[in-house]
Amino acid sequence: MITGGATGIGKEMAKIALGKGIGKLILWDIDVEKLKETEEEFKQQYSNVLTIFVDVSDIQQIISASEKTKQLVGPIDILINNAGILIGKYFHEHTHADIHNGMVINTNAYMHIVSEFLPEMINRNSGHICNVASAAGMLGNTRMSIYCASKSAVIGWSDSLRLEMKKLGKNIHVSIVTPNYINTGMIPGVKSLIPIIEKEEAAQKIIKGIERNKIYIRFPGIVYMLPFLKGVLPVHWFEFMMGKIFGVYKTMNTFSGNQK
């Protein structure tokens, strides 16, 4: 099951999963038109695709969609939390609704969705949860304060969830995806010295990471250095490296927004 599965890396991951012969594929998304287009496209070749309209900011919709999913296809083996939003404002420009939506969609929804499917995984002693976070969850950036906060929360929660499953002796894997920018409709106008990853490549890396039960799925390679550099360098040195050398703090200067 993939949330945000009608477009972007969600759709690309779905294509890969179908190509690998996955038994059943469930896609959740809020975009009704894209969801219908994706369903029609996939069903030209595959008969094992189920699409469900869900606004993951609404807990009741999550619960209803989860129940519908279980009724139609049974338990979920692999759950990929991928749905998310990027608002792209300075913090003081955010409305209360912006703050609420950013945290609810990017963080809280992941938790509520997992809480619906995890008990069955625990009972079966089998499952894989993949939470798509971001390198932004490991360092701050301008015009990304809410996004950074939400993805940082996803990383901390995912790590804790993984440790809990390990402590309980459950065969349930948790993968955390922390990429640099991915070239989707979510980041129009963004410019980065660190390579922006194409969605097809990103999807391939995520699926391969799930197959290998990787804990962290990070790309490009330099992202693996972030925790180390942040941990050993003085703050001003780290900020100089990120800002002056890699230009991270300028990446959102040209962000043109995606209000939809």
C-alpha positions as CSV (number, residue, x, y, z in Angstrom):
1,M,0.0,0.0,0.0
2,I,1.3,3.4,-1.0
3,T,-0.1,6.8,0.2
4,G,0.3,9.6,-2.2
5,G,0.3,6.9,-4.8
6,A,-1.3,8.7,-7.8
7,T,1.6,10.9,-8.7
8,G,5.3,11.5,-8.3
9,I,7.5,8.9,-6.6
10,G,4.4,7.2,-5.2
11,K,3.3,6.4,-8.7
12,E,6.8,5.4,-9.8
13,M,7.1,3.0,-6.8
14,A,3.8,1.5,-7.8
15,K,5.0,0.9,-11.3
16,I,8.1,-0.9,-10.0
17,A,6.1,-3.0,-7.5
18,L,3.7,-4.1,-10.3
19,G,6.6,-4.9,-12.6
20,K,8.0,-7.1,-9.8
21,G,4.8,-9.1,-9.6
22,I,3.4,-7.9,-6.3
23,G,0.2,-9.7,-5.4
24,K,-2.0,-6.7,-4.7
25,L,-1.4,-2.9,-4.9
26,I,-3.4,-0.4,-3.0
27,L,-3.0,3.3,-3.7
28,W,-4.3,6.1,-1.5
29,D,-4.4,9.7,-2.7
30,I,-6.4,12.9,-2.3
31,D,-6.3,13.9,-6.0
32,V,-9.4,12.2,-7.4
33,E,-8.5,13.0,-11.1
34,K,-4.9,11.7,-10.9
35,L,-6.1,8.7,-8.9
36,K,-8.6,7.8,-11.6
37,E,-6.0,8.4,-14.4
38,T,-3.5,6.2,-12.6
39,E,-6.0,3.4,-12.0
40,E,-7.0,3.4,-15.7
41,E,-3.4,3.4,-16.8
42,F,-2.4,0.5,-14.5
43,K,-5.5,-1.6,-15.2
44,Q,-4.7,-1.7,-18.9
45,Q,-2.0,-4.3,-17.9
46,Y,-2.8,-5.3,-14.3
47,S,-5.9,-6.4,-12.6
48,N,-4.6,-6.3,-9.0
49,V,-4.8,-2.5,-8.4
50,L,-7.1,-0.8,-5.9
51,T,-7.3,2.9,-5.6
52,I,-9.0,4.8,-2.7
53,F,-9.6,8.5,-2.2
54,V,-8.3,9.6,1.2
55,D,-7.6,13.0,2.8
56,V,-4.9,11.8,5.2
57,S,-5.3,15.0,7.3
58,D,-8.7,13.6,8.4
59,I,-8.4,10.8,11.0
60,Q,-11.9,9.5,10.3
61,Q,-11.1,9.2,6.6
62,I,-7.9,7.3,7.5
63,I,-9.9,4.9,9.6
64,S,-12.6,4.4,7.0
65,A,-10.1,3.9,4.2
66,S,-8.1,1.4,6.3
67,E,-11.3,-0.6,7.0
68,K,-12.2,-0.6,3.3
69,T,-8.6,-1.7,2.4
70,K,-8.7,-4.6,4.9
71,Q,-12.2,-5.7,3.7
72,L,-11.2,-5.7,0.0
73,V,-7.6,-7.0,0.1
74,G,-7.0,-8.3,3.6
75,P,-3.8,-7.5,5.6
76,I,-1.1,-5.3,4.3
77,D,2.5,-6.7,4.0
78,I,4.3,-3.5,2.9
79,L,3.1,-0.1,3.8
80,I,4.8,3.0,2.3
81,N,3.9,6.3,3.9
82,N,4.7,8.8,1.1
83,A,2.0,11.5,1.1
84,G,3.2,15.0,2.0
85,I,3.2,18.7,1.4
86,L,5.8,21.5,1.3
87,I,4.4,25.0,2.0
88,G,7.7,26.9,1.5
89,K,7.3,30.1,3.5
90,Y,9.3,31.9,6.2
91,F,8.0,30.7,9.6
92,H,6.4,34.1,10.4
93,E,4.4,34.0,7.2
94,H,2.7,30.7,8.1
95,T,-0.9,30.8,9.1
96,H,-2.1,28.6,11.9
97,A,-3.7,26.4,9.3
98,D,-0.4,26.1,7.4
99,I,1.3,24.9,10.6
100,H,-1.5,22.5,11.4
101,N,-1.7,21.0,7.9
102,G,2.1,20.7,7.5
103,M,2.4,18.7,10.7
104,V,-0.8,16.7,10.4
105,I,-0.2,15.6,6.8
106,N,3.6,15.0,7.0
107,T,3.8,13.5,10.4
108,N,0.6,12.7,12.3
109,A,-1.0,11.0,9.3
110,Y,1.9,8.5,9.1
111,M,1.4,7.6,12.7
112,H,-2.4,7.2,12.4
113,I,-2.0,5.1,9.2
114,V,0.5,2.8,10.8
115,S,-1.6,2.4,13.9
116,E,-4.4,1.0,11.7
117,F,-2.2,-1.7,10.1
118,L,0.5,-2.5,12.7
119,P,-1.6,-4.7,15.0
120,E,-2.2,-7.1,12.2
121,M,1.5,-7.1,11.3
122,I,2.3,-7.9,14.9
123,N,-0.2,-10.7,15.1
124,R,1.2,-12.2,11.9
125,N,4.8,-11.4,13.0
126,S,5.5,-10.1,9.5
127,G,5.5,-6.8,7.7
128,H,7.5,-3.8,6.4
129,I,6.8,-0.1,7.1
130,C,8.6,2.5,5.0
131,N,8.3,6.1,6.0
132,V,9.4,8.7,3.4
133,A,11.0,11.5,5.4
134,S,13.7,13.8,4.0
135,A,17.2,15.0,4.5
136,A,15.4,18.2,5.7
137,G,14.6,16.2,8.8
138,M,18.3,16.2,9.7
139,L,19.1,19.9,9.3
140,G,17.2,23.2,9.3
141,N,16.7,25.3,6.2
142,T,15.1,28.6,5.4
143,R,11.5,28.6,4.1
144,M,11.2,25.0,5.3
145,S,10.8,25.3,9.1
146,I,7.5,23.4,9.3
147,Y,8.6,20.8,6.7
148,C,11.9,20.3,8.6
149,A,10.0,19.9,11.8
150,S,7.6,17.4,10.4
151,K,10.3,15.3,8.8
152,S,12.5,15.3,11.8
153,A,9.5,14.0,13.8
154,V,9.0,11.2,11.3
155,I,12.6,10.2,11.6
156,G,12.5,10.1,15.5
157,W,9.2,8.3,15.5
158,S,10.3,5.7,12.9
159,D,13.5,5.0,14.8
160,S,11.5,4.5,18.0
161,L,9.0,2.2,16.2
162,R,11.8,0.1,14.8
163,L,13.4,-0.3,18.2
164,E,10.1,-1.3,19.7
165,M,9.6,-4.0,17.2
166,K,13.1,-5.2,17.7
167,K,12.6,-5.2,21.5
168,L,9.4,-7.2,21.1
169,G,11.1,-9.7,18.9
170,K,8.8,-9.0,16.0
171,N,9.8,-9.6,12.4
172,I,8.6,-6.2,11.3
173,H,11.0,-4.0,9.4
174,V,11.0,-0.2,9.5
175,S,12.8,1.8,6.7
176,I,13.3,5.6,6.8
177,V,13.8,7.4,3.6
178,T,15.9,10.6,3.9
179,P,16.7,12.0,0.4
180,N,17.7,15.3,-1.0
181,Y,15.2,17.1,-3.2
182,I,13.3,14.8,-5.6
183,N,12.2,16.2,-9.0
184,T,8.4,16.2,-8.5
185,G,5.6,18.8,-8.7
186,M,6.3,19.4,-5.0
187,I,9.4,21.5,-5.5
188,P,8.9,23.9,-8.5
189,G,11.7,26.4,-8.9
190,V,14.0,24.8,-6.4
191,K,17.7,24.9,-7.3
192,S,20.4,22.8,-5.6
193,L,24.1,22.3,-6.0
194,I,23.6,18.8,-4.5
195,P,22.0,16.8,-7.3
196,I,18.2,16.8,-7.5
197,I,17.1,13.2,-7.9
198,E,14.7,12.2,-10.7
199,K,11.6,10.5,-9.4
200,E,12.2,7.3,-11.3
201,E,15.6,6.9,-9.7
202,A,14.3,7.8,-6.3
203,A,11.6,5.1,-6.6
204,Q,14.1,2.5,-7.7
205,K,16.3,3.3,-4.7
206,I,13.4,3.1,-2.2
207,I,12.0,-0.2,-3.5
208,K,15.5,-1.7,-3.5
209,G,16.0,-0.5,0.0
210,I,12.8,-2.1,1.1
211,E,13.8,-5.4,-0.6
212,R,17.1,-5.3,1.4
213,N,15.4,-4.4,4.7
214,K,17.6,-1.3,4.9
215,I,17.0,0.9,8.0
216,Y,18.0,4.2,6.3
217,I,17.5,4.8,2.6
218,R,19.5,7.9,1.8
219,F,20.4,9.5,-1.5
220,P,22.5,10.9,-3.0
221,G,25.5,9.5,-1.1
222,I,26.5,12.8,0.5
223,V,23.3,12.7,2.6
224,Y,24.8,9.8,4.6
225,M,27.5,12.3,5.8
226,L,25.0,14.7,7.3
227,P,24.6,13.2,10.8
228,F,28.3,12.8,11.1
229,L,29.2,16.3,10.0
230,K,26.5,17.9,12.2
231,G,27.7,15.9,15.1
232,V,31.5,16.6,14.9
233,L,31.6,20.1,13.5
234,P,31.0,23.3,15.5
235,V,27.7,24.9,14.6
236,H,29.1,27.8,12.7
237,W,31.5,25.5,10.7
238,F,28.6,23.2,9.8
239,E,26.4,26.1,8.7
240,F,29.3,27.6,6.6
241,M,29.7,24.2,4.9
242,M,26.0,23.8,4.2
243,G,25.4,27.4,3.3
244,K,28.5,28.6,1.5
245,I,30.0,25.4,0.1
246,F,26.8,23.4,-0.8
247,G,24.4,26.3,-1.0
248,V,21.7,24.5,0.9
249,Y,20.3,27.7,2.5
250,K,19.7,29.2,-0.9
251,T,17.8,26.3,-2.5
252,M,14.4,27.7,-1.6
253,N,15.1,31.2,-2.8
254,T,13.5,30.4,-6.2
255,F,10.8,28.1,-4.9
256,S,7.6,29.1,-6.8
257,G,5.1,27.1,-4.7
258,N,2.5,24.6,-5.2
259,Q,-0.6,25.9,-3.4
260,K,-2.8,23.0,-4.7
